[in-house]
């Protein structure tokens, strides 16, 4: 018993003093002969909103899927709150919430039933279940429509529900893959505000990917720009703008990607 | 909270709202199979067998023969001029007497059989040294067999009449106690009813082979629902982008897989119950078309128990195979198309079961068939009906082996990255 505790003390102490929510080191991911990630490294501080920015096919979704324990790295390590995503996958899963880029819902179930189903997978007792569902309903903000079948929802409503499903369990790390893609301006603003409010209310960490630089500037404390499986720049939006000598993040992004756009 | 119960709750809630699937897997067999039975029975009943009798002799003896035709189809001997309508083994039969020539009857498409009583018929009947010919022409119709049966029944009855007349002529010359011993020297007596294995069968088990046919049809109807459910459940979750969200929850992948297995088995059992009832009613109606009156097939709790076990194992092996296909398919459509192969193999075994006996096939063919899991499903029923449940144990074990192999491979794939990419990796 004493021996077991002795072994575990440094581990727990390490986690207590640690300020990183995510540490990615030399992450490589190959699909057959294709290398999607070529040894990327970055870290996400606890309680910050971190943006992973890059063009289509840059490796954002692969990175997020690895952090979410869905894919295994070919090499390198990824730790979430000190837990290895491969060795301690179950522990990591209990700490995260993941919203895929094209997250679906059970269309024949109502919005409420969708939330209830996922809440049941996390809750340990009835009281906790009620709390989770209540918070989910609040985030979804669908009013009475929460009791309608999901197939009758608009795209914006569905996205609000999927975000609610992800955040209602108050994950220590919320991983959001392009949460506002394909939404109209109103729905996108609404969703961004929800994410902002969630961070403010819970103090939890958010790691998200996006194409929308306005959104990135609005939400992110720090960002990493990724292209062809390589991190080309990282820092606060301000630092990146200064580094590339641009007035906005969009231009910095274009420069970082090494693309020449004729206007 | 109980994770497995939650996962099954979601699957069943989703399924309960899928009216199309519920209708096609539960209600349709319950409605469609009896309707098929009613239609088939009705078609057999309302399509009369038509026999044209051409009496070229027009004598007292030929009229006697015609009377026997009428008696066989249950028509009284009241003279009817051109036509007689009666019933033979529950099937309507019409006798026509108005054809003046053989050719005219041959050219009439509604005629199934033509009986020709030749001109010298009455002269030959009393002659004890010759056989009396009655000619018949049969057409290639579905009702020809019934017509021939009518002919044989009528002629054999007439034969008794002729034999009796001939024996009466001979009787005074020979010492005979009872001409019945001469006329019918052999008596067929029922001894015992046995199963194919030689075990004594109960009287109510006389038509057990018909029950077996119903069970085979019902068994193989249980193959399709789990295939559809599993295809939609795994490839569908991936296609509808719900799989990733489910896999990042603290639930283990094996629990997710198990919940899908159990849900599909629940659906299949409901479907199987409906198919069995439907097939049972269907056969009752079909047989009523052949035999007249509603026929009840022998069935008891023991048969239901063995059948339920067979359905369970068959569904489980189907689900295991469909799971593997679904894990490796890019879409629901792709999974369902590939799973057609499973249904086709199932149909092949079903037809062998309906129209043959696997035990009587050459050993090489039988060995090949044993590589198909469904052969063992069929053999469980077969061995039970022929012998007892103990003879079915090797086939139960074979099925379990198939299930374990397919499940292990499916679990391996479901736990790998292939589950996200289907066949694209």
Contacts between the chains, C-beta under 8 A, distances in Angstrom:
chain1	res1	chain2	res2	distance
A	31	B	425	7.1
A	32	B	425	7.3
A	65	B	244	7.7
A	65	B	420	7.9
A	68	B	244	7.9
A	68	B	248	5.1
A	69	B	248	6.7
A	70	B	244	6.2
A	70	B	247	6.0
A	70	B	248	6.4
A	70	B	417	7.9
A	70	B	420	6.9
A	71	B	417	5.6
A	71	B	420	7.5
A	72	B	417	6.8
A	90	B	250	6.6
A	90	B	252	7.6
A	93	B	248	5.9
A	93	B	249	6.8
A	93	B	250	5.0
A	94	B	250	5.0
A	96	B	248	6.6
A	97	B	248	7.7
A	98	B	244	7.0
A	98	B	245	7.0
A	98	B	248	4.2
A	99	B	245	7.7
A	100	B	241	6.4
A	100	B	244	4.6
A	100	B	245	6.6
A	102	B	241	4.5
A	103	B	241	5.7
A	103	B	242	7.7
A	103	B	244	7.2
A	103	B	245	5.6
A	104	B	237	8.0
A	104	B	240	4.2
A	104	B	241	3.5
A	104	B	242	4.2
A	104	B	245	7.4
A	105	B	242	6.7
A	106	B	10	6.9
A	106	B	14	5.7
A	106	B	242	6.4
A	107	B	240	7.4
A	108	B	13	8.0
A	108	B	14	5.3
A	108	B	17	3.9
A	108	B	18	6.3
A	109	B	10	7.5
A	109	B	13	6.3
A	109	B	14	6.3
A	109	B	17	7.3
A	113	B	13	6.7
A	117	B	6	6.7
A	117	B	9	7.6
A	117	B	10	4.8
A	118	B	245	7.6
A	118	B	249	6.7
A	120	B	1	4.9
A	120	B	3	7.9
A	120	B	6	4.1
A	120	B	9	7.8
A	121	B	1	7.5
A	121	B	3	6.1
A	121	B	6	6.0
A	121	B	7	7.9
A	121	B	249	4.5
A	121	B	250	6.6
A	121	B	251	5.4
A	122	B	249	6.9
A	122	B	250	6.6
A	123	B	1	5.4
A	124	B	1	7.0
A	125	B	1	7.7
A	129	B	1	6.7
A	149	B	17	7.6
A	162	B	245	7.5
A	165	B	245	7.0
A	166	B	245	7.8
